[in-house]
Amino acid sequence: MTKPPRKPSTPLRLAPNDLELNQPESRQYPQETIDRETAARGYLNLDTAILLGILLIAVVFRFHKITLPLVDGFSWREISTAMMADNFQQRSWNIFFPEVSWTGPGPSYQGREFQIVSYLTALLYQLFGWHDWFGRVVAACFGLVTVFSLHRLTALCWGERHAHAAALAYALMPAAIMIDSSFLPDPAMLALVTLGVWLFVKYWAGGSGWLLPLATLSFSLGALSKPPGIAAGAVIFYLMVCWILEKKWKQARLVFLSGLLSLVVIGAYFSWAIYLARSYPPFHFAGSGGYIWDYGVWTYVRDRFYFQSAWNTSVLWFYGYPFMVLFAVGLWMPLTRAEDPKQRALSAIPYIWLAAAVILYLAAAGEITSNVWNLHIFHVPVAIFCGHGALLLATLASRTFPTPTVALRLICIVAIVLGWSTLPLVRTMKKPIAIKGKLLGEELARLAQPGDLVVAIAPEVGDPIAVYYSRARGWVFPPGGGDTEWSKFVADDATAIAQLEELRAQGADLFGVAKNATDKQDLLFVEHHKGLIDYLDRTSTKLTDSDDLLVYRITRP
């Protein structure tokens, strides 16, 4: 008796069922193999098309208004990065000597992270001329690498469906859009560590041996780009421990040696950065304060680890309520436990990454909440859990996927996210709040002669934006750096006049101030320092006195 043909496990067929049943057994099984291969190719093509669509969405949001000047909410930090790019292209291509332009004629080397974004931007300046938005382009390209790497990492951990949802969540997340389109080192950090973790996970799951050195290189560059990237190394450490528990000593030893090499390189570079900060004025090491060992454990406990600040940033600026709800749902309801031990190990990766990021936050909450772009290290696990939350809500009470009901729910979720989070919050973050600082810089550029040094006070005191757009070197006022406070005015006019005279002696040529310049104590310059303005009227030449700006040429005695 002829055995009935086995029903194909794939949903795609090349022939109707009635024709299939009439074929002899010897021809049915080859046909079934063709069906499976065709179905696999169909699903692969569908998954690839979805990924490309998500990348296109990410491109639209990250490159929208890409030519915006550096006047948004992250202006202060962006300007320092932009100055380093300028100095690489104009003064020295040595990447180990990052230099800003807001502490006088220089050299003004500073202890900074490894300058990947600023260096690539300097190369663009060299090839195509100076445009302030080139740094945004470099950052946005790194953001696309993050979208792709996040997608592939999630596919290994939780499957293709979750990969699509997580990548889409990241593509639409307001914080990720803002940071990925800002002239900051953080997009390079997240892109490179995510790429490194994905390559390592692929190696751990049975990939080629060449993936390990590539993963080590990518992860190391990411952590060099910004130290918070080291937190993602918890995933690599976790998988190494899994190999140790399985007594796979050879593989674990290779990973340990690769990780040790990575840590040595990272430690050596940041030791150099500390040396640089201690050796050259203004003796500034970026991100050197606000940690639990600086403030003390009890200070952190008393301030509740700055959770209120982090919550306000999350709800009102970075994510909005829709993303917060999706994250809470995705975190609260885990996936069904996998039967395969290896898959169970992989499915824990988003939790490991999130836990490591939380530990980092608990140790550095003061620094992170003061410079909120440091939260970028959270965005990979946050996007994964948001994607999981969206799928849970979309498939609620549905036994199959996809169905018209599930598709409609997903469309509604995306619409709510866009209308309540993405569009309004990105618009808020990209408001040109520092535009008058840029106008002051352009006015100084118009009045400056070659080689002039400028002194500038932007609307937010301490922001070097006016020095940057003057296309000259100079000082913020009051002058700062190192342990000196430069975001608030000194107490009296006599001290301010003494500071001005010191800058005059160092060669300052132009003094400019935005009339709305206010320090962090809410003191308005034109009211608090009327005596300094009277002194300038007597000793310098007034060049500009408009509704917004006041500029003097500093005359020599």
C-alpha positions in Angstrom: 0.0 0.0 0.0 1.4 3.4 -1.0 2.2 5.7 1.9 0.2 9.0 1.7 2.4 12.0 1.0 3.5 14.1 4.0 1.9 17.5 4.3 4.4 20.3 3.7 5.3 22.4 6.8 5.5 25.6 4.8 2.6 27.8 3.8 3.6 28.3 0.2 2.7 25.7 -2.5 3.5 25.3 -6.2 0.4 23.2 -6.9 -3.1 22.8 -5.6 -3.8 20.1 -3.0 -5.9 17.9 -5.3 -3.1 17.8 -7.9 -0.5 17.2 -5.2 -2.4 14.1 -3.9 -2.5 12.5 -7.4 1.3 12.6 -7.8 3.4 9.4 -7.2 5.5 9.3 -4.0 8.7 9.3 -6.0 7.9 12.8 -7.4 6.1 14.2 -4.3 9.1 14.5 -2.0 11.2 16.5 -4.5 8.2 18.7 -5.0 8.0 19.2 -1.2 11.6 20.1 -1.0 11.1 22.7 -3.8 8.1 24.1 -1.8 10.2 24.5 1.3 13.0 26.2 -0.5 10.6 28.5 -2.3 8.9 29.4 1.0 12.2 30.0 2.7 13.2 32.4 -0.1 9.8 34.1 0.1 10.1 34.7 3.8 13.7 35.8 3.4 12.6 38.3 0.8 9.7 39.5 2.9 11.9 40.0 6.0 14.5 41.8 3.9 11.9 44.0 2.4 10.5 44.9 5.9 14.1 45.6 7.2 14.7 47.9 4.2 11.4 49.7 4.8 12.4 50.2 8.5 15.8 51.6 7.4 14.0 53.9 5.0 11.8 55.2 7.8 14.9 55.7 9.9 16.5 57.7 7.1 13.5 59.9 6.8 13.4 60.8 10.4 17.2 61.2 10.9 17.9 63.2 7.7 14.8 65.4 8.0 16.2 69.0 8.5 19.7 67.5 8.6 21.1 71.0 7.6 19.8 72.6 10.8 22.6 74.6 12.4 23.9 73.5 15.8 21.3 75.5 17.7 19.0 72.8 19.1 18.8 71.5 22.7 22.1 69.8 22.5 23.9 72.8 21.2 26.5 73.2 23.9 27.9 69.6 23.6 27.6 69.6 19.8 29.7 72.8 19.5 32.6 71.3 21.4 32.5 68.2 19.1 32.3 70.5 16.0 35.3 72.6 17.3 37.4 69.5 17.5 36.5 68.6 13.9 37.6 72.2 12.9 40.9 71.9 14.7 41.7 68.5 13.1 41.2 69.9 9.7 42.8 73.3 10.3 45.6 72.7 12.8 46.5 69.1 13.2 45.3 65.7 12.0 46.6 63.9 15.1 43.5 62.2 16.5 45.1 61.8 19.9 45.1 65.6 20.5 41.5 66.7 20.4 41.3 70.5 20.7 38.5 73.1 21.3 38.6 76.8 20.4 36.9 78.4 23.4 39.9 78.8 25.8 42.0 81.3 23.8 44.7 81.0 21.2 45.7 77.5 22.4 46.8 74.9 22.3 43.6 73.9 24.0 43.8 70.1 24.2 41.3 68.3 26.3 40.8 64.9 27.7 38.0 63.5 25.4 36.7 60.2 24.1 38.2 58.8 20.9 37.2 61.3 18.2 35.6 59.1 15.5 32.6 61.3 14.6 34.6 64.6 14.7 37.5 63.0 12.7 35.2 61.7 10.0 33.6 65.1 9.8 36.9 66.8 9.5 37.7 64.5 6.5 34.4 65.7 4.9 35.5 69.3 5.5 38.7 68.5 3.7 36.9 67.0 0.7 33.9 69.2 0.4 34.5 72.4 2.4 33.1 73.4 5.7 29.4 72.9 6.5 28.2 72.9 10.1 25.7 70.1 9.4 28.3 67.5 8.1 28.6 66.2 11.7 24.9 65.5 11.7 25.2 63.4 8.5 28.0 61.3 10.0 26.0 60.8 13.2 22.9 59.8 11.2 24.8 57.3 9.2 25.9 55.6 12.4 22.3 55.7 13.5 21.4 53.6 10.5 24.1 51.1 11.5 22.4 50.8 14.9 19.0 50.1 13.3 20.5 47.3 11.2 22.6 45.8 14.0 19.7 46.0 16.5 17.5 44.2 14.0 19.9 41.3 13.4 20.7 41.0 17.1 17.1 40.8 18.0 16.5 38.3 15.3 19.1 36.0 16.9 17.6 36.5 20.4 13.8 36.6 19.8 13.2 35.9 16.2 12.4 37.9 13.0 9.0 39.2 14.1 10.5 40.8 17.2 13.5 42.1 15.1 11.1 44.0 12.9 9.2 45.5 15.9 12.3 46.4 17.8 14.0 48.1 14.8 10.8 50.0 14.0 10.6 51.1 17.6 14.2 52.4 17.5 13.6 54.1 14.2 10.6 56.0 15.6 11.9 56.7 19.2 12.2 60.4 19.7 15.4 60.2 21.8 17.1 57.9 19.3 16.1 60.2 16.4 17.4 63.3 18.2 20.7 61.8 19.3 21.3 60.0 16.0 21.0 63.4 14.1 23.1 65.4 16.5 26.8 66.2 16.2 27.7 64.0 19.2 29.9 61.0 19.7 27.1 58.9 21.1 25.7 57.6 17.8 29.1 56.1 16.9 29.3 54.6 20.4 25.9 52.8 20.2 26.3 51.8 16.5 29.7 50.2 17.1 29.0 48.4 20.4 25.7 47.1 19.0 27.4 45.9 15.8 30.1 44.3 18.0 27.6 42.6 20.3 25.7 41.3 17.3 28.8 39.9 15.6 29.8 38.2 18.9 26.4 36.7 19.4 26.5 35.4 15.9 29.9 33.9 16.6 28.7 32.4 19.9 25.7 30.8 18.1 28.1 28.9 15.7 29.3 31.5 13.2 32.7 31.8 11.6 35.8 32.3 13.8 36.5 35.6 12.0 33.5 37.1 13.7 35.3 37.2 17.1 38.2 39.7 16.0 35.7 41.7 14.1 33.4 41.9 17.1 36.3 42.8 19.4 37.4 45.6 17.0 33.9 47.1 16.6 33.0 46.9 20.3 36.4 48.4 21.3 35.9 51.3 19.0 32.4 51.9 20.3 33.6 51.9 23.9 36.4 54.3 22.9 33.9 56.6 21.3 32.0 56.9 24.6 32.7 55.1 27.9 29.0 54.1 28.6 29.4 51.6 25.7 31.3 49.4 28.0 28.0 48.5 29.7 27.0 46.4 26.6 30.1 44.3 27.3 28.0 42.6 30.0 26.3 40.6 27.2 29.7 39.3 26.0 30.7 38.4 29.6 27.4 36.6 30.1 27.8 34.5 27.0 31.4 33.7 28.0 30.1 32.4 31.4 27.6 30.3 29.5 30.5 28.6 27.7 32.3 28.1 31.0 29.3 26.4 32.5 29.2 24.2 29.4 32.9 23.5 29.9 33.8 24.9 26.5 37.1 26.1 27.8 38.8 26.8 24.4 36.0 29.1 23.3 35.7 30.8 26.7 39.5 31.3 26.8 39.5 33.0 23.3 36.7 35.4 24.4 38.5 36.2 27.7 41.7 37.1 25.9 39.8 39.2 23.3 38.0 41.0 26.1 41.2 41.5 28.0 42.8 43.0 24.9 39.9 45.3 24.4 39.9 46.5 28.0 43.7 47.2 27.8 43.3 49.3 24.7 40.3 51.2 26.2 42.2 51.7 29.5 45.3 52.9 27.7 43.5 55.5 25.6 41.6 57.0 28.5 44.8 57.0 30.6 46.2 59.2 27.8 43.1 61.4 27.8 43.5 62.0 31.6 47.1 62.8 31.1 46.2 65.3 28.3 43.6 66.9 30.5 46.1 67.4 33.3 48.9 68.7 31.1 47.2 71.5 29.0 44.9 74.4 29.9 42.0 74.5 30.5 42.8 71.2 32.3 39.4 69.8 31.3 38.4 66.1 31.1 35.0 65.6 29.6 32.4 63.9 31.9 34.7 64.0 34.9 32.1 64.7 37.6 28.7 63.7 38.9 29.4 60.1 39.8 28.4 58.3 43.0 32.1 58.4 44.2 32.1 62.2 43.6 28.9 63.1 45.4 28.8 60.2 47.9 26.4 57.4 48.3 24.2 59.2 50.8 23.9 62.2 48.5 22.6 59.8 45.8 20.3 58.2 48.2 19.0 61.5 49.5 18.3 62.7 45.9 16.7 59.3 45.1 19.4 58.6 42.4 17.9 61.5 40.3 15.0 59.4 39.3 12.7 62.4 39.1 15.0 64.1 36.7 15.3 60.9 34.6 11.5 60.4 34.6 10.9 64.0 33.5 13.4 63.6 30.7 11.8 60.3 29.6 8.2 61.5 29.6 8.5 65.1 28.5 11.4 64.9 26.1 12.9 61.5 25.2 10.1 58.9 24.8 6.6 60.2 25.8 3.9 58.1 27.4 3.2 55.8 24.4 6.8 54.5 24.4 6.8 54.3 28.2 3.7 52.1 28.1 5.1 49.8 25.4 8.3 49.4 27.3 6.4 48.6 30.6 4.2 46.0 28.8 7.2 44.4 27.0 9.3 44.2 30.2 6.4 43.0 32.4 5.4 40.1 30.1 8.4 38.0 29.1 8.5 35.6 26.1 7.5 32.0 26.5 10.5 30.0 27.8 12.4 28.4 24.9 13.0 24.6 25.0 16.5 24.8 23.5 19.1 25.7 26.1 21.1 27.8 23.6 18.0 29.7 22.6 17.2 30.3 26.3 20.6 31.8 26.8 20.2 34.1 23.7 16.7 35.2 24.8 18.2 36.6 28.0 20.4 39.1 26.2 18.0 42.1 26.2 17.6 41.7 30.0 21.4 41.5 30.5 22.0 44.7 28.5 19.2 46.5 30.3 20.5 45.4 33.7 24.0 46.6 32.9 22.7 49.9 31.7 20.7 50.3 34.9 23.9 49.6 37.0 25.7 52.2 35.0 22.9 54.7 35.7 23.0 54.0 39.4 26.8 54.7 39.5 26.6 57.8 37.2 23.1 59.2 37.6 24.4 62.8 38.3 26.4 62.9 35.1 23.8 61.1 33.0 20.9 63.3 34.0 23.0 66.4 33.5 24.1 65.2 30.0 21.0 63.2 28.9 22.5 62.0 25.6 24.4 59.5 27.8 21.1 57.6 28.1 21.7 56.4 24.5 23.2 53.2 25.8 19.6 52.3 27.1 18.1 52.6 23.7 18.9 49.1 22.3 17.1 47.2 25.1 14.4 49.8 25.4 13.6 49.4 21.7 13.5 45.6 22.0 11.1 45.7 24.9 9.0 48.4 23.2 8.8 46.2 20.1 7.8 43.2 22.3 5.1 45.4 24.0 3.7 46.5 20.7 3.4 42.9 19.5 1.8 41.8 22.8 -0.9 44.5 22.5 -1.4 43.9 18.8 -1.9 40.1 19.2 -4.0 40.3 22.4 -6.6 37.5 22.3 -5.5 36.6 18.7 -4.5 33.0 18.1 -2.8 33.6 14.8 -0.4 36.2 13.3 -0.9 38.1 11.2 -4.7 38.8 10.8 -6.5 41.9 9.7 -7.3 42.6 13.4 -3.7 42.4 14.4 -2.6 44.5 11.4 -5.1 47.2 12.3 -3.9 47.2 15.9 -0.3 47.6 14.8 -1.3 50.5 12.6 -3.1 52.1 15.5 -0.1 51.7 17.8 2.2 53.2 15.2 -0.2 56.1 14.7 -0.4 56.8 18.4 3.4 56.6 18.8 3.9 59.0 15.9 1.2 61.5 16.9 1.8 61.5 20.7 5.6 60.9 20.9 7.7 61.0 17.8 6.5 64.1 16.0 5.8 66.4 18.9 8.9 65.5 20.9 11.4 65.6 18.0 9.9 69.0 17.1 10.4 70.2 20.7 14.0 68.9 20.9 15.0 70.5 17.6 13.7 74.0 18.4 16.5 76.5 17.6 16.8 77.7 21.2 20.4 78.9 20.6 19.8 80.8 17.5 20.8 84.2 19.0 24.1 82.7 20.0 24.7 81.8 16.3 23.7 85.3 15.3 26.2 86.7 17.7 28.9 84.5 16.3 28.1 85.5 12.7 28.2 89.2 13.7 31.6 88.6 15.3 32.7 86.8 12.1 31.6 89.9 10.0 33.5 92.3 12.2 36.6 90.2 12.9 39.9 90.7 11.1 42.2 87.7 10.3 43.8 86.5 13.5 41.4 88.3 15.9 40.5 86.6 19.2 36.9 86.9 20.4 35.2 86.9 23.8 31.6 85.9 23.6 28.6 85.4 25.9 25.8 83.3 24.4 22.2 83.4 25.6 23.1 80.3 27.7 26.2 81.4 29.6 29.1 79.1 29.0 27.8 77.8 25.6 30.7 78.3 23.1 28.3 78.6 20.1 29.2 82.2 19.4 32.9 81.5 19.4 32.3 78.6 17.0 30.2 80.6 14.5 32.7 83.5 14.7 35.1 81.1 12.9 37.8 82.4 15.2 39.3 81.3 18.4 38.6 83.0 21.7 37.0 82.6 25.1 33.6 82.2 26.6 32.9 84.7 29.4 33.4 84.3 32.2 36.4 82.2 31.1 36.3 78.6 32.3 37.7 75.2 32.1 38.9 72.5 34.5 37.3 73.1 37.9 36.4 76.7 37.1 32.7 77.5 36.9 31.8 79.2 33.7 28.1 78.9 33.5 27.3 81.6 36.0 28.5 85.2 36.3 30.9 86.3 39.0 29.5 88.2 42.0 30.6 91.8 41.1 31.7 94.1 38.3 35.2 94.5 39.8 35.9 90.8 39.4 34.4 90.8 35.9 36.5 93.8 34.8 39.6 92.1 36.1 38.8 89.0 34.1 38.3 91.1 31.0 41.6 92.9 31.5 43.3 89.5 31.8 41.8 88.4 28.5 42.8 91.8 26.9 46.4 91.1 28.0 46.2 87.6 26.3 45.2 89.3 23.0 41.4 89.5 23.0 40.2 91.8 20.2 36.4 91.6 20.2 33.8 91.3 23.0 30.3 90.3 22.1 27.2 89.5 24.2 23.7 88.5 23.4 21.4 90.8 25.3 19.3 87.9 26.6 22.4 86.1 28.0 21.4 84.5 31.3 23.4 82.4 33.6 22.2 79.3 35.5 21.3 81.6 38.5 18.9 83.4 36.1 21.0 86.6 36.2 20.7 88.7 33.1 24.1 90.0 31.9 22.9 93.5 30.9 21.4 94.0 34.3 23.9 92.1 36.5 27.0 93.6 34.9 26.0 97.2 34.1 29.3 98.3 35.5 31.2 96.1 33.1 29.2 97.5 30.2 30.0 101.1 31.4 33.7 100.1 31.5 33.6 98.8 28.0 31.9 102.0 26.8 34.8 104.0 28.3 37.7 101.8 27.2 36.6 100.1 24.0 34.9 100.9 20.7 31.3 100.0 20.3 30.6 98.3 16.9 27.1 96.9 17.3 24.2 97.8 19.6 21.0 96.2 18.3 18.0 94.8 20.0 19.7 91.5 20.4 23.5 92.0 20.3 26.2 94.2 21.8 29.7 94.1 20.3 32.9 96.0 21.2 36.3 96.2 19.7 38.8 95.9 22.6 41.4 98.7 22.2 44.9 98.4 23.5 46.1 100.7 26.3 
